[in-house]
Amino acid sequence: MSAVAFDGTEVLLTEERWKHIVLRHPELEDKLSLVVNAVASPDEVYLDAGGAFHVLKRLSNEVSDYLVVIYFKEHGEGYIRTAY
Protein backbone atom coordinates (compact mmCIF):
# COMPACT_ATOMS: atom_id res chain seq x y z
CA MET A 1 0.00 0.00 0.00
CA SER A 2 1.16 3.53 -0.58
CA ALA A 3 0.11 7.09 0.15
CA VAL A 4 1.20 10.48 -1.03
CA ALA A 5 2.66 12.32 1.95
CA PHE A 6 1.96 15.91 2.88
CA ASP A 7 5.11 16.96 0.95
CA GLY A 8 4.30 15.00 -2.22
CA THR A 9 6.56 12.02 -1.49
CA GLU A 10 5.14 8.57 -2.20
CA VAL A 11 5.29 6.63 1.06
CA LEU A 12 5.09 2.84 1.01
CA LEU A 13 3.67 0.60 3.70
CA THR A 14 4.79 -2.98 3.08
CA GLU A 15 2.91 -6.01 4.33
CA GLU A 16 5.88 -6.86 6.55
CA ARG A 17 5.80 -3.41 8.19
CA TRP A 18 2.03 -3.54 8.66
CA LYS A 19 2.39 -6.92 10.40
CA HIS A 20 5.11 -5.42 12.62
CA ILE A 21 2.87 -2.48 13.53
CA VAL A 22 -0.15 -4.63 14.32
CA LEU A 23 1.92 -7.14 16.30
CA ARG A 24 3.37 -4.44 18.54
CA HIS A 25 0.28 -2.21 18.55
CA PRO A 26 -2.81 -4.41 18.12
CA GLU A 27 -5.10 -1.46 18.76
CA LEU A 28 -4.22 -0.32 15.21
CA GLU A 29 -5.33 -3.55 13.52
CA ASP A 30 -8.43 -1.99 11.96
CA LYS A 31 -6.91 1.48 11.58
CA LEU A 32 -5.00 1.16 8.29
CA SER A 33 -6.92 4.05 6.75
CA LEU A 34 -6.02 6.27 9.71
CA VAL A 35 -2.33 5.45 9.28
CA VAL A 36 -2.47 6.36 5.59
CA ASN A 37 -4.45 9.52 6.33
CA ALA A 38 -1.92 10.60 8.97
CA VAL A 39 0.86 10.45 6.38
CA ALA A 40 -1.17 12.33 3.78
CA SER A 41 -2.69 14.93 6.07
CA PRO A 42 -0.87 15.21 9.43
CA ASP A 43 -1.67 17.73 12.12
CA GLU A 44 2.00 17.99 13.11
CA VAL A 45 5.30 16.90 11.54
CA TYR A 46 8.71 16.52 13.17
CA LEU A 47 12.04 15.53 11.62
CA ASP A 48 14.35 13.67 14.00
CA ALA A 49 18.15 13.74 14.02
CA GLY A 50 18.28 10.51 12.00
CA GLY A 51 16.19 11.98 9.19
CA ALA A 52 12.94 10.17 9.99
CA PHE A 53 9.64 12.00 9.77
CA HIS A 54 7.25 11.72 12.72
CA VAL A 55 3.76 12.65 11.55
CA LEU A 56 1.04 13.10 14.13
CA LYS A 57 -2.71 12.97 13.61
CA ARG A 58 -4.99 14.14 16.42
CA LEU A 59 -7.66 11.54 17.19
CA SER A 60 -9.48 13.54 19.88
CA ASN A 61 -9.11 16.67 21.93
CA GLU A 62 -7.26 14.81 24.67
CA VAL A 63 -3.55 15.60 24.95
CA SER A 64 -2.49 11.94 24.61
CA ASP A 65 -4.80 10.93 21.76
CA TYR A 66 -2.53 11.12 18.75
CA LEU A 67 -1.67 8.58 16.08
CA VAL A 68 2.06 8.75 15.32
CA VAL A 69 3.50 7.38 12.08
CA ILE A 70 7.25 7.31 11.54
CA TYR A 71 8.68 7.07 8.05
CA PHE A 72 11.97 7.80 6.35
CA LYS A 73 12.93 8.83 2.84
CA GLU A 74 15.44 7.00 0.71
CA HIS A 75 16.14 7.70 -2.97
CA GLY A 76 13.04 9.89 -3.32
CA GLU A 77 10.58 7.38 -1.80
CA GLY A 78 9.26 7.12 1.71
CA TYR A 79 8.95 3.95 3.79
CA ILE A 80 6.83 3.63 6.90
CA ARG A 81 8.88 2.24 9.77
CA THR A 82 6.22 2.06 12.48
CA ALA A 83 3.06 3.59 13.90
CA TYR A 84 1.54 3.82 17.35
N, C-alpha and C positions, 0 to 999 in steps of 0.2 A: 504494500500500500504506500501511497505517497501523498504529499500535500505541498502546496506552494506556501512557503513561509511568508511572514509579514514583509520581508525584504526582497521577495521574488525568487528566492532560492528554492529549488525542489528538494524536499526533505523526505527521505525514505524511511519506512518502518518495516523492517523485515519480519518474517514469521518468527525467527529465532529471538529477536529482540522483544516482540510482543509476548512470547511465552515467558521470557525472563521477567518482564514487567508484571504480568499476571501472577507468576509464581511468587514473586516477592511482595506484590501488592494486590492481593485477590479482590480487594474492593473496586479495582478498576476493570474487572473482567468484562463487564457490559458497558464500558465507557470509552470504547475505541473512538467513537465520533467526537467525544469531548477532547481526547488527546489530539486528534487531527485539528480540531477547531482551535485549540490552544496555540498550536504552531502557526496557524494561518492568521489568527486574530487575537494575539495576547493582550492582556491588560498591562503587563509589565515585562521588560526584557533586561537581562543582565548578562554581561560577558565576563566569564571568569578568567583568571590568570593563565589557564591552560588553553584558552580559545574556545571553550564550549559556551553555547548559548543556553541560558536558563530562562524559559518563557513561562510566565505565570498567568493563569486564568482564574479570575475570582468566581467562586461557585456560590457564595452567599455574602451577606454583609458582615459575617463574623471574621475576626482578624485571622483565624487559623484555617479558614476554608478556601484554600487555593489548590488548584491542580498545577503541578510543576512538571514541565517536560524539559529534558536536557538533551540537546543535540549539538553535534559539531559539524563543521564544514571541512571537506577534503576534495580538492580538485573541482571546485565549483558546485558540488552536490552536498546536501546535508544528510546526516544519518542520526536517527534518534538513538540515544544511548539508554535512557531510562525515563520513567515517569512515576510520580507519586502524588 
